Amino acid sequence: MSGHFELFGCESTLLREVGDSRIKQKDVAVTYALALRSSDAPNWATVNRAIMKRWSFSGLERIKKLAWKVAAAAGGNRQEPQ
């Protein structure tokens, strides 16, 4: 079975997850991957700054690396974040 899933409100969803101390990096990475494939592009600079504020630059790199793996497994991406 195949299908297309898309996340709307990507930026607000990502920022809400980053701001929630119960949410882990791997969870944010899955949402980040959905945002990569979404036509509702977030402001990547804003999202990335929020991630770095909570977890540091290396945390952002871990999240992006996992997100790209998830997006690739789902069939690629639609957009390249800044």
C-alpha positions as CSV (number, residue, x, y, z in Angstrom):
1,M,0.0,0.0,0.0
2,S,1.4,3.4,-0.9
3,G,0.3,6.8,-0.1
4,H,1.4,10.4,0.5
5,F,1.4,11.9,3.9
6,E,1.9,15.7,4.3
7,L,2.3,17.8,7.4
8,F,0.6,21.2,7.5
9,G,1.6,23.8,10.0
10,C,5.1,22.5,9.9
11,E,6.8,25.4,11.5
12,S,4.4,25.7,14.5
13,T,4.5,21.9,14.9
14,L,8.3,21.8,14.9
15,L,8.6,24.8,17.3
16,R,6.0,23.3,19.6
17,E,7.9,20.0,19.7
18,V,11.3,21.7,20.3
19,G,9.8,23.7,23.1
20,D,8.4,20.5,24.9
21,S,11.0,19.0,27.2
22,R,9.3,15.6,26.9
23,I,10.1,15.5,23.2
24,K,13.4,13.9,22.2
25,Q,15.6,14.6,19.2
26,K,14.5,11.5,17.3
27,D,10.9,12.6,17.6
28,V,11.7,16.1,16.2
29,A,13.7,14.4,13.4
30,V,10.6,12.5,12.3
31,T,8.6,15.7,12.2
32,Y,11.5,17.5,10.4
33,A,11.4,14.7,7.8
34,L,7.7,15.2,7.3
35,A,8.3,19.0,6.9
36,L,11.0,18.2,4.3
37,R,8.4,16.4,2.2
38,S,5.6,18.9,2.8
39,S,4.4,21.6,0.5
40,D,3.9,23.8,3.6
41,A,7.5,24.9,4.0
42,P,8.5,26.2,7.4
43,N,10.9,29.0,7.9
44,W,13.9,26.7,8.2
45,A,16.1,29.4,9.8
46,T,13.6,29.9,12.6
47,V,13.2,26.1,13.2
48,N,17.0,25.5,13.1
49,R,17.7,28.3,15.6
50,A,15.1,26.9,18.0
51,I,16.7,23.5,17.7
52,M,20.2,24.9,18.3
53,K,18.9,26.9,21.3
54,R,17.6,23.8,23.0
55,W,20.2,21.2,21.9
56,S,23.2,23.0,20.3
57,F,24.6,22.9,16.8
58,S,25.6,19.3,17.1
59,G,22.0,18.5,18.1
60,L,20.7,20.2,15.0
61,E,23.2,18.1,12.9
62,R,22.0,14.9,14.5
63,I,18.3,15.8,13.9
64,K,19.0,16.8,10.3
65,K,21.0,13.6,9.6
66,L,18.2,11.4,10.9
67,A,15.5,13.5,9.2
68,W,17.2,13.1,5.8
69,K,17.4,9.3,6.4
70,V,13.7,9.2,7.2
71,A,12.7,11.4,4.3
72,A,14.9,9.3,1.9
73,A,13.2,6.1,3.1
74,A,9.9,7.6,2.4
75,G,10.8,8.5,-1.1
76,G,12.9,11.6,-1.1
77,N,12.1,15.2,-0.3
78,R,10.4,18.2,-1.9
79,Q,12.5,21.0,-0.5
80,E,15.9,21.8,0.7
81,P,16.0,23.6,4.0
82,Q,18.2,26.7,4.5
